[in-house]
Amino acid sequence: MGIEVLKKKTKKRFNLIEYYKDKPHQLKGTIIILIQAVALISLFAFPLLIISDASIDLSVNISGFNLFKALNNGGLINKSIIGIGNISFTIPRLPTLLLFVSYLLLFLCIVVVAVFSFTKYKNKQYVLRIACGVVTLYVIIVYFILIFSKNIQAVDLYGETKAFYKIYSIGSNYLITIVLGLLSTSISFFLKLYDVNKVRKNWAMYVLLIIPISLMFIFSLYPMFLQTILSLKQYVISDGVWGSDWVGLTNFKMIFTDPDMLRIIGNTLLISCSRIFISIIPPIILAIFLFDMGKERYRKGIQTIIYIPHFFSWVVIYGIAYAFINPEGLINNIIISFGGEPVKILTSESKFIPLLLFTDLWKELGWGTILYTAALSSVDSNLYEAAAIDGAGAWKKLIHITIPGIAPTIVFVSVMAVGNVLKGAGFEQIMLFGSENMGIAQVIDTWVIWEGLNGLKYGLGAAVSFFQSAIGLVLVLLCNKFSKRYVGIGLF
């Protein structure tokens, strides 16, 4: 009996999947409807607006149902707060109407998609694109109006009139609605009907993708968006990110008007470019040397020894280096024993960058060597044998076989390093080794610490980070294009 019930359930589920086998329009419409329905439900189920007061530890959530009540009561909302009692506040009519239209458009979009997916009008796919695109564009515009506009005024809990965004925060579910809207719009534009059947066959894999994509938005894309917003504000801790005043490009102007910034950018580029050089050339040379070693046991032993420092933290590296270079360390003791004067390495600006590069080379040489050794192992050994038969020497083998064979790895490492040129000066290393040399050791990352965190200029720090990321992205694209054009190899 139990087996027959199980067979019926399995058969029923199978029929549901098979229903969409030859119905790409219906399956595409169903996917869009489900996404839009989730967006609509999230707007109702979770707080859409939040009004708070840090001085009395008060935070009031306003859901979609509260907005409907406020629309009927002239914007008035009454809330009973435990420990405080009943409080009343009025939401301005314009934001309420704008948000209400968001609900209405989402619902109409679901109806339109259903009509043009399950009826005789299903061939008019452009209607789906227009509907999804209009709704998503409207939701995005409303979001930016509510978080940017100074013309929309509201009254806070104390009866003072302020900008709407200084009193009310937009719930994260509205951002979720935007993301889902972009997803449904992308599906309506880019999911072709002949590919819909592939979605049906691999539906379980697409469902599993929800988890990593959600994590990517939560922990990667949203912080990037928040950092961009923060860079345009004069951040005040008590007001929060959304309640702080907008200052536009003022933070970016301060970066380029600071008298020390040109020197700091120069220090960053000098140290970063030097680190890029030592992270590519020495590992290639050592990898080729180890690869040509006859005895594999010796090669593996050397690889293990030089790879171990990669796992040390910079605190450990600094401790080891300090034992050698401090005024009473091993190096000075040797110099004194030969009648010389002790050398002040830690406090010498001329020796600071060589010290950084030497310790970085010692720490990361093994990691780079392993990368290039792995690349060398994929080079066809028959090429070397053929070259030897043709009379090619070691130098010609290196130029015509070895270097072209590991060129993809070199390009990958180089492009990624160039993209990180404004962040690759080595923040942790500089903070440890440069504590007594902050003139030459002052780079962009350390400047953010001193000016941003210590001075509570979080907006300025966010602007600098945005500047670093933007320049890094441009450099990656340019370097990749240059590599594809002149070398024939690129990342993408």
C-alpha positions, 0 to 999 in steps of 0.5 A: 500500500505504501509503495503504491502511494509513493508511486502515485506521488512520484508520478504526479511530480513527474507529470508536473515537470513534464507539463512544461516539456513543450511549453517554453512560454508557460515555463518562462512566464512561471519563472518570472511570476514566481520571482515577482511574487516573492518580491511582492510577498517580501514587501508585505511580510518584512519592514518596509520603512524603519524609524529609529531614535538611538538616544532612547533605543527606539526602533519602529518597523513599518510594514506594507500593511501599516502603509495601507492604513497610513494611506487611509488615515492621512499618513498617521500611524499609531504604535504601541511600544513595550516600555514606552507606550503609544507613539504616533507619527505621520508618514508624508503622503508622497513617499507613501504613494510612491511605495503604494504604486510599487505594490500595484505595479508588481501585482499588475506585472504578475497579471500581465506576465500570466496573460502573455504566457498562458493565453493566445498572446503568448508569442508577444514576448516583448510585452513581458520585457516591457512590463518587467523593465518598467516595474524594475526601473520604477522601483529603482527610481523610487528607492533613489528618490527616497534615499537621496532627495532633500525636498521630501520632508518629514516630521520626526518623533519630536516634531522637528521637520527634516529630510525624509532620509534622515528620519526613515530608513528603507528596509532591506527587503526593498533592495531585495525587490530591486534585485529580484526585479533585475533578475526577472527582467534579465530572464525576460530579455535574455532567456531564449525560448529554445533554452527554456527546456534546458532550465526545465531539465536542470531545474534542481541545479538552478534552485541550488544556485539560489544559495551562493547567489544570495550570499554573493549579494549579501556579503559582496554586492551589498557592502560595495553598494553601501560603501559607495553610498558612504563615500557620498556622505558626511558620516555621523555615527549617531545618524547612521549611514542613511541618516547622515548628510549627503555631501556629493563628491566632497570626499573625493575632492578632499583626496586630491586636494590633500597636500600629502596625497600625491606623495602617498600615491607615489609611495604606494605605486613605488612599493606596489610595482616593486612587489609586483616585480619580485612576485613574478621574476624571481619565482619564474627563475627559481621554478625553471631552476627547480624544474630542470633539477635531475633529482626529484627528492632534492627538488621537493625538499627545496620546494618545501623549505621555501614554501613554509614561510608562506604560512607565517603571519606578518607578525611572525615574519616581523619577529624573525626579522627583528631578531636580525635587524634591531640595534642589538640584533645578529647583523649589528653584532656581526658588524660590531665584532669586525669593528664597524658601526651599528646600522639603524635599519628599522629607522632608516628611510633609505633601507625601508623599501629594500627591507619590505621587498626582501621580507616579502620575497622570503615569505612569498617566493615559495608560493609563486614558485609552486604556481610556475612549477605547476605550469611548467609540468603541463608543458609537453615534454616532447617539445623539449626532445624535438628541440634537442634533436634540432640542436636547440640549446638551453636558451632557445628552449627557454625562449621558444618553449618554456616561456610560451608554455607558462605565458597564461600563468604569467599573464594571469598573475600579472593582470591580477597584480596590476589590478591590485596596484593601489592596494598591493603595497602590503598594509599589514607588513607596512604597519609592522615594519614602518612604525618608525618610518611613517614618512616613506611608509605612508601609503593609501591604506595606512592613510585611510587608517590615520585619517579615516578611522582615527579621525572618524572620517568614514566617508572619506575612507570609503571614498578612498577605497572606492577610488582604489577599486575603480582604478584597479578595475580600469587597470585590469581591463586595460592590462587584459586588453593589452595582453590579448592584443599583443600577447594573444592571451587574456583572462576573459 
